[in-house]
Amino acid sequence: MRSEMWMKMESFRALLGGILVAWVLGVGGEVGMGLPSCGFPAIYNFGDSNSDTGGISAAFLPISAPYGENFFHKPAGRDSDGRVLIDFIAEHLGLPYLSAYLDSIGANFRHGANFATGGSTILRPNETIYQYGISPFFLDMQISQFDQFKARTRDLYIQAKSPSDRDKLPRPEDFPKALYTFDIGQNDLSVGFRQSYGQLRASIPDIVNKFTAAVQHLYQEGARTFWIHNTGPIGCLPVAVMYIRNPPPGMLDQYGCNKAQNEIAVEFNKQLKDGVMRLRAQLPQASITYVDLYAAKYGLISDAKGQGFVDPLKICCGNRVNDYNVWCGQKAIINGTEVYGSSCASPSAYISWDGVHYSQAANHWFANHILNGSLSDSSLPIAQACHKP
């Protein structure tokens, strides 16, 4: 009797273990349902510095060393010591890194293009990049660039006289099969923090409406699969708290993040998700995935030590002397001495690279926690994102 009960318990444990392994590997989701990989031939990305792969460097002054040192071993147009999240997405899908649309030198657009630029907003900016670093290439401009790119490359592809002339051009038939990714909105909130929180909250519906209009436009142009990141915990960026002295009780959360700024980000994300739900109803042939990148980022920040990282508010690249910040890669004269914003000895131990942007190691961690679909609505891994849930 005891032996029989023991055997039943072992069988149950084995079954439970099999279910657990299947869930971890993703087998309990899309593969169990028989969904094949979408085999995306290309990625078209829209966003800001979180996914810029060289756009702002091509348009203005190039990003300088020590950016890129930990992977590319030289500046590579990315605001990180190495790869950014879109690079890990491309790797995961077996595609090459995206060339920036604005960078014509050595570009290859066969497998997509990146329209993101550092400092980009969803709303049209009313200031120049030289004032606060806000890019002129806001979302509608990026969409317009995509329209021009699509039309121009189609003409060139048709006019090409040999296969070699087409090698670096997208195939016209690939546009509806491609993955369209978005990571934008953080800078709208950053700009909004110069206003009152009430004014910023009141502007969120307009920001979201502009975003959904961009998705609708791409849909009308034939795009069908959308992968949309929400915005991260902006109040946990070191820059959000580095100038705060003697914070009043309740201003910071238990991890040292600016609570009010994170609450705005959460509200933005709520309205963004509502907008995505409306898009699903309005665009019946579209597969739209809403990705809770906020949860991934805050998850790492709240367990930095447990995940092998240093204090999340510590900055790898840059120098702080007597309350004066020398930003990453910059030089300044302080008390008659030249100070350089150098990088730390172990970038992979840091979540923040320069106080505003994440390290390659953090970006890799985020990728590992979102690409399997566990933080997504519709819960499908990115490789199966073309399927409607």
Order of alpha helices (4+ residues) and beta strands (2+ residues): alpha-beta-alpha-alpha-beta-alpha-alpha-alpha-beta-alpha-alpha-beta-alpha-alpha-beta-alpha-beta-beta-beta-beta-alpha-beta
